[in-house]
Amino acid sequence: GEKVVSSSVTLGGATFFNTNQPTAPAPGVCTGNLGIAREYSVNFQTGGPISPFNGAANSSRFLVHAGGGYPPSPVAAIVSIGGKLQQVLISGTSVRQPPAALIGARIRTFWNQK
């Protein structure tokens, strides 16, 4: 029952997207149930984990957001930290740096026909 609920963004060899998994309400409880909200961060070639979340020793493919619901789509941004440009990913209330997001490291290729 887990479904992707946002668009995806691929930066620095990692793909980021968010999901929601409905959960059954507890018997006799009359409150809203927002399910389980997950924020995925996976290697775009293998689907494996790219880095540990929250300083954990082991790598995980996702982070569970407290409170559930539908997390917003991840957004790529460039910010200046200490006078140095950094590429970051904003998803809900979390801001993370992609594993290999170097700014200005792209190589341009030009094609000419003679």
C-alpha positions as CSV (number, residue, x, y, z in Angstrom):
1,G,0.0,0.0,0.0
2,E,3.0,2.4,0.0
3,K,2.7,5.0,-2.7
4,V,5.0,7.7,-4.1
5,V,3.3,11.0,-3.3
6,S,5.7,13.5,-4.8
7,S,7.9,14.1,-7.8
8,S,11.6,13.0,-7.7
9,V,14.8,14.9,-8.0
10,T,18.2,13.4,-9.0
11,L,21.4,15.2,-7.9
12,G,24.9,14.0,-7.5
13,G,24.2,10.3,-8.3
14,A,21.2,10.1,-5.8
15,T,17.5,10.1,-6.4
16,F,15.2,11.7,-3.8
17,F,11.4,11.1,-3.5
18,N,8.7,10.8,-0.8
19,T,6.1,8.1,-0.1
20,N,3.1,7.5,2.2
21,Q,1.9,4.1,3.5
22,P,-1.6,4.0,5.0
23,T,-2.0,2.3,8.3
24,A,-5.1,0.7,9.8
25,P,-6.7,2.8,12.6
26,A,-6.4,1.5,16.1
27,P,-9.7,-0.2,17.3
28,G,-12.0,2.2,19.2
29,V,-9.9,5.3,18.5
30,C,-11.7,8.2,16.8
31,T,-8.7,10.2,15.5
32,G,-7.2,11.0,12.2
33,N,-4.6,8.6,10.8
34,L,-2.0,10.0,8.4
35,G,-0.1,6.8,7.8
36,I,3.7,6.5,7.6
37,A,5.6,9.2,5.7
38,R,9.0,8.2,4.3
39,E,11.7,10.3,2.6
40,Y,13.8,8.1,0.3
41,S,17.4,8.8,-0.8
42,V,18.7,6.1,-3.2
43,N,21.6,5.5,-5.6
44,F,20.1,6.3,-9.0
45,Q,21.9,3.3,-10.7
46,T,21.4,0.6,-8.1
47,G,18.5,1.7,-5.8
48,G,20.7,1.1,-2.8
49,P,21.3,3.4,0.1
50,I,23.7,6.4,-0.5
51,S,24.4,7.6,3.1
52,P,23.4,7.1,6.7
53,F,20.5,9.2,8.0
54,N,20.8,11.2,11.2
55,G,24.4,10.1,11.8
56,A,23.4,6.4,12.1
57,A,26.2,3.9,11.7
58,N,24.3,1.8,9.1
59,S,22.9,3.1,5.8
60,S,19.2,3.2,5.1
61,R,17.3,4.0,2.0
62,F,14.7,6.1,3.8
63,L,13.9,8.3,6.8
64,V,10.5,8.0,8.5
65,H,8.9,11.4,9.3
66,A,7.1,11.7,12.6
67,G,3.4,12.4,12.3
68,G,3.0,10.8,8.9
69,G,1.0,12.5,6.1
70,Y,2.1,13.5,2.6
71,P,5.6,14.9,2.4
72,P,6.1,17.7,-0.2
73,S,8.2,17.1,-3.3
74,P,11.9,17.6,-2.8
75,V,13.4,20.8,-4.2
76,A,17.0,21.4,-5.3
77,A,18.6,24.7,-4.3
78,I,21.9,26.5,-4.2
79,V,22.8,28.3,-1.0
80,S,25.8,30.4,0.1
81,I,27.3,29.1,3.4
82,G,30.3,31.0,4.6
83,G,30.8,32.6,1.2
84,K,30.9,29.2,-0.6
85,L,28.1,27.9,-2.8
86,Q,26.6,24.6,-1.8
87,Q,24.0,22.5,-3.6
88,V,21.3,21.2,-1.2
89,L,18.1,19.3,-1.3
90,I,15.0,20.6,0.6
91,S,12.3,18.1,1.4
92,G,9.7,19.0,4.0
93,T,11.6,20.2,7.1
94,S,14.9,18.5,6.2
95,V,17.8,20.0,4.3
96,R,20.5,17.6,3.0
97,Q,23.5,17.8,0.8
98,P,23.7,15.3,-2.1
99,P,26.7,13.0,-2.0
100,A,28.6,14.5,-5.0
101,A,27.0,17.8,-5.9
102,L,29.9,19.9,-7.0
103,I,28.9,23.2,-8.4
104,G,30.7,24.3,-11.6
105,A,32.1,20.8,-12.2
106,R,30.1,20.1,-15.4
107,I,32.0,19.7,-18.6
108,R,30.5,21.2,-21.7
109,T,30.6,19.4,-25.0
110,F,30.2,21.1,-28.3
111,W,29.3,19.4,-31.6
112,N,30.3,21.0,-34.9
113,Q,29.5,19.8,-38.3
114,K,32.0,20.7,-41.1
